[in-house]
Amino acid sequence: MKPAKIREVIASPDFWQDLPLGDWLMEQQQSLLDQHLPVAFGYHMLKLGNLSAQLNCHASMIRHQLNVAKQGHLIGLRAHPEQLPFQESSIDLCLLAHSLDFSKDPHQILREVERVLTADGYLIISGFNPFSLLGMRRYFPFRKRGMPWSCRMFTPARVKDWLNLLGFEVLNDERFAYTSFVNSRPAPQWFERWGKRYFRATASAYFIVARKRRAPLTPVKKAWRVKQRIPVPSSISG
């Protein structure tokens, strides 16, 4: 297994259109967002990365939404996702649309997200699956240099392991995009349904919804026992 942290800087897309089938990929994730966003409540939402910033989150009850990235056109705050300038337990929902795929230290991003999320805060992650038609195309030399074949691609199982170690509970794990992203058109709807039913593990993209869990610490009290009284005779003979 390759290490998660690397030294090389990976070029990330500024727009969904920078990816093959980018408009279609954005539509698929927008549809999933519209389904899952209404369950989250709170005051503050973070959308990390340019791709996250371009997704519409109006279906959420959280009205204050801030776009955070190192650079971009729709960014409200310029910052490194690995060093978020927010207090602990101050954010109610974080959206990471392919942020881990183009990060040189995905562990640190998840640690920062866990730090700033409130107890029972939500995290939504999407990414590319290396064990898919898309992932197989990475082994062709002429495809390694272009997006999205140049990104990291972590398996959904590995991402969920990271989340479990950080104390997250995975609520939903959706799979979609049964295509290599080489053709100019996505796979037909019947093929998508067939893939979800029989070959779910080989989907090119995943969409994970998780929730931070923090059980309150209940102090263990010392078990006090009432001392038994010493029996005293009613009368003492002289």
C-alpha positions as CSV (number, residue, x, y, z in Angstrom):
1,M,0.0,0.0,0.0
2,K,1.4,3.4,-1.0
3,P,1.9,6.0,1.8
4,A,-0.8,8.6,2.0
5,K,1.6,11.5,2.5
6,I,3.9,12.5,-0.4
7,R,6.2,15.5,-1.1
8,E,5.1,16.2,-4.6
9,V,2.5,18.9,-5.3
10,I,-0.4,17.6,-7.4
11,A,-2.1,20.0,-9.8
12,S,-5.8,20.2,-8.9
13,P,-8.6,21.3,-11.2
14,D,-10.0,24.8,-10.9
15,F,-13.3,23.8,-12.5
16,W,-15.3,20.7,-13.0
17,Q,-14.9,21.2,-16.7
18,D,-11.2,20.6,-16.3
19,L,-12.1,16.9,-15.8
20,P,-13.3,14.5,-18.5
21,L,-17.1,14.3,-18.3
22,G,-16.8,17.1,-15.6
23,D,-20.3,18.5,-16.2
24,W,-21.9,15.0,-15.9
25,L,-19.8,14.2,-12.8
26,M,-20.9,17.4,-11.2
27,E,-24.5,16.7,-11.9
28,Q,-24.3,13.2,-10.3
29,Q,-22.7,14.6,-7.1
30,Q,-25.2,17.5,-7.0
31,S,-28.0,15.0,-7.1
32,L,-26.5,13.1,-4.2
33,L,-25.9,16.3,-2.3
34,D,-29.6,17.3,-2.6
35,Q,-30.6,14.0,-1.1
36,H,-28.3,14.1,2.0
37,L,-27.8,17.7,2.8
38,P,-31.2,18.2,4.5
39,V,-30.3,15.9,7.4
40,A,-27.6,18.3,8.7
41,F,-28.4,21.2,10.9
42,G,-26.3,23.9,12.4
43,Y,-24.8,27.3,11.7
44,H,-21.6,27.0,9.6
45,M,-20.6,24.9,6.6
46,L,-17.1,24.6,5.0
47,K,-16.7,23.7,1.3
48,L,-13.0,22.8,0.9
49,G,-11.5,23.1,-2.6
50,N,-12.6,24.6,-5.8
51,L,-14.8,21.7,-6.9
52,S,-16.7,21.8,-3.5
53,A,-17.2,25.6,-3.9
54,Q,-18.9,25.1,-7.3
55,L,-21.5,22.7,-5.9
56,N,-24.9,24.1,-4.9
57,C,-25.7,23.5,-1.2
58,H,-29.0,25.4,-1.1
59,A,-30.7,22.2,0.0
60,S,-29.0,22.5,3.3
61,M,-30.6,24.1,6.3
62,I,-27.1,25.6,7.1
63,R,-27.1,29.1,5.7
64,H,-23.6,30.3,6.4
65,Q,-21.5,28.6,3.8
66,L,-17.8,29.4,3.3
67,N,-15.6,28.3,0.4
68,V,-12.0,27.6,1.4
69,A,-9.1,26.8,-0.9
70,K,-5.5,28.0,-1.5
71,Q,-6.6,29.8,-4.7
72,G,-9.7,30.0,-6.9
73,H,-12.5,32.2,-8.3
74,L,-15.3,31.5,-5.9
75,I,-13.2,31.4,-2.8
76,G,-14.3,33.2,0.3
77,L,-11.2,32.5,2.3
78,R,-7.7,31.6,1.1
79,A,-6.2,28.9,3.3
80,H,-4.5,25.6,3.2
81,P,-6.9,22.7,3.9
82,E,-4.2,21.1,6.0
83,Q,-4.2,24.1,8.3
84,L,-7.7,25.4,8.7
85,P,-7.9,28.8,10.5
86,F,-10.9,27.9,12.7
87,Q,-11.5,27.1,16.3
88,E,-12.2,23.6,17.5
89,S,-15.7,22.4,17.3
90,S,-16.9,25.4,15.3
91,I,-18.1,23.9,12.0
92,D,-21.3,21.8,11.5
93,L,-20.6,20.4,8.1
94,C,-17.6,20.0,5.8
95,L,-17.8,19.1,2.1
96,L,-14.7,17.6,0.4
97,A,-15.4,17.1,-3.3
98,H,-12.3,15.2,-4.6
99,S,-10.2,17.1,-2.1
100,L,-8.3,14.0,-0.9
101,D,-7.6,12.9,-4.5
102,F,-5.5,16.1,-5.2
103,S,-3.9,16.4,-1.7
104,K,-0.3,15.5,-0.8
105,D,-1.4,14.9,2.8
106,P,-5.0,13.6,3.0
107,H,-4.5,12.4,6.6
108,Q,-3.8,15.9,7.7
109,I,-6.9,17.3,5.9
110,L,-9.1,14.7,7.7
111,R,-7.5,15.5,11.1
112,E,-8.1,19.2,10.6
113,V,-11.7,18.5,9.6
114,E,-12.2,16.4,12.6
115,R,-10.8,19.1,14.8
116,V,-13.0,21.9,13.6
117,L,-16.2,19.8,13.3
118,T,-18.7,20.0,16.2
119,A,-19.7,16.9,18.1
120,D,-22.1,15.1,15.7
121,G,-21.0,17.3,12.8
122,Y,-21.3,16.0,9.3
123,L,-18.6,15.2,6.7
124,I,-19.3,14.6,3.0
125,I,-16.4,13.2,0.8
126,S,-16.3,12.3,-2.8
127,G,-13.4,10.8,-4.7
128,F,-12.1,8.5,-7.4
129,N,-11.8,4.7,-6.9
130,P,-8.5,3.2,-8.1
131,F,-10.1,-0.3,-8.5
132,S,-12.3,0.8,-11.4
133,L,-12.2,1.3,-15.2
134,L,-10.9,4.8,-14.4
135,G,-8.2,3.5,-12.2
136,M,-7.0,0.9,-14.8
137,R,-6.5,3.7,-17.3
138,R,-3.8,5.2,-15.0
139,Y,-1.4,2.4,-16.2
140,F,-1.4,3.7,-19.7
141,P,1.5,6.1,-20.0
142,F,-0.3,8.6,-22.1
143,R,-3.0,9.0,-19.5
144,K,-0.9,9.5,-16.4
145,R,-0.2,13.1,-17.2
146,G,-3.8,14.3,-17.5
147,M,-6.6,14.7,-15.1
148,P,-8.0,12.8,-13.3
149,W,-5.4,10.0,-13.9
150,S,-2.7,12.1,-12.3
151,C,-4.5,12.3,-8.9
152,R,-4.0,10.0,-5.9
153,M,-7.2,7.8,-5.9
154,F,-7.8,6.2,-2.6
155,T,-10.2,3.2,-2.2
156,P,-13.4,3.9,-0.4
157,A,-12.5,1.2,2.1
158,R,-9.3,3.0,2.9
159,V,-11.0,6.3,3.4
160,K,-13.6,4.7,5.7
161,D,-10.8,3.2,7.8
162,W,-9.3,6.7,8.2
163,L,-12.7,8.0,9.2
164,N,-13.2,5.2,11.8
165,L,-9.9,5.9,13.3
166,L,-10.8,9.5,13.8
167,G,-14.1,8.6,15.4
168,F,-16.5,9.1,12.5
169,E,-19.5,6.9,11.8
170,V,-20.1,6.2,8.1
171,L,-23.8,6.8,7.4
172,N,-23.9,6.4,3.6
173,D,-21.5,5.0,0.9
174,E,-22.8,5.6,-2.6
175,R,-21.1,4.4,-5.8
176,F,-21.5,5.7,-9.3
177,A,-19.8,6.4,-12.7
178,Y,-19.2,2.9,-14.2
179,T,-17.0,4.4,-17.0
180,S,-13.3,5.0,-17.8
181,F,-14.0,8.7,-18.5
182,V,-12.3,8.3,-21.9
183,N,-15.4,8.6,-24.0
184,S,-17.1,11.9,-24.5
185,R,-20.4,10.5,-23.2
186,P,-21.2,8.8,-19.9
187,A,-22.4,5.2,-19.6
188,P,-26.1,4.8,-20.3
189,Q,-28.5,4.7,-17.4
190,W,-29.2,1.0,-17.7
191,F,-25.4,0.3,-17.4
192,E,-25.2,2.5,-14.3
193,R,-28.1,0.5,-12.7
194,W,-26.5,-2.8,-13.7
195,G,-23.1,-1.8,-12.3
196,K,-24.6,-0.6,-8.9
197,R,-26.4,-3.9,-8.6
198,Y,-23.7,-6.4,-9.6
199,F,-20.3,-4.6,-9.6
200,R,-20.6,-2.0,-7.0
201,A,-17.0,-2.2,-5.9
202,T,-15.7,-1.3,-9.4
203,A,-17.4,2.1,-9.6
204,S,-15.1,4.9,-10.7
205,A,-16.4,7.4,-8.1
206,Y,-17.7,7.2,-4.5
207,F,-19.7,9.5,-2.3
208,I,-19.4,9.0,1.5
209,V,-21.5,10.7,4.2
210,A,-20.1,10.4,7.8
211,R,-20.8,11.9,11.2
212,K,-18.5,12.7,14.0
213,R,-19.3,10.9,17.1
214,R,-18.1,11.9,20.6
215,A,-19.6,9.9,23.5
216,P,-19.7,11.9,26.7
217,L,-17.2,10.8,29.3
218,T,-19.0,9.5,32.4
219,P,-16.7,9.6,35.4
220,V,-16.5,6.4,37.3
221,K,-17.6,7.1,40.8
222,K,-16.1,5.2,43.7
223,A,-18.6,2.8,45.2
224,W,-19.2,4.0,48.7
225,R,-20.4,1.5,51.2
226,V,-22.1,2.3,54.4
227,K,-20.1,1.1,57.3
228,Q,-21.8,-1.5,59.5
229,R,-22.5,-0.4,63.0
230,I,-20.8,-2.2,65.8
231,P,-23.4,-3.9,67.9
232,V,-23.4,-2.5,71.5
233,P,-25.0,-4.6,74.2
234,S,-27.9,-2.9,76.0
235,S,-26.5,-3.7,79.4
236,I,-23.1,-4.6,80.6
237,S,-23.0,-6.8,83.7
238,G,-20.5,-5.8,86.4
